[in-house]
Amino acid sequence: MSPDIQMFRHGFFPASFNRPKTVFTFGVLNDFILDNLECGTSAMNYYSKLWQMTSSMFPHLVPLMRVARQIMKWHGFGHRSDTPSTGELALFCPACPQPGINVLLSGDESLDETPSWKFTWSFVMDGNFKAEHLHPIKPFDEVWLSDGLGFMVGKDRYKMHLEEAADMDSCYVRYASNFIEGIGQIDREIMETLWARLNLISPAARGMSSLHRKECLDYQMNDLNFCKMIRVKRTLC
């Protein structure tokens, strides 16, 4: 059995996989995730905290390697041999009605006979101008672990969209909601409620690498949907 697998089985996350000399407990990684979700703590600040906890007098002399990124294994993918595909690491929002998932149709009811408005989805488009991102220094040196598997779109698909939409005046008329036949506007600012929560971590994510930033925002949005799932009963009842 390889050294890294032995470490995993004993609850340790090795800083390297070939010849591990430094390990982090799963407990400290979970503590970082909670700090990141609830307090907006960046990996750099948490790293400094570990320094101080190890040696308050000479923290700069503590030899630690940085381990901040983890692959999000939702829906049991960590215990299966297959790999997740696009969007499968994003937790489903239970507040959105989907027949066959969280809505059960009666025996004499079918989707063909059900009014179309009953299970209609609302798509909202908005921009968060506080979540700006600095240009990465070495984008060619980035290693993507969950590109496009969560809420954030994959880098190749995003680049393709930008190339197709660049300098096209027809895009505004084609995609602006005001010009789409039959569209209804319910609440234009509903996305602002999400931005308010994400802006807790946006300042820390500003200087992250592209991949780390996407993973961080994915984890924040997954946590939001998880909290909706366990608390939605109070709203429905």
Disulfide bonds with the S-S distance in Angstrom:
none
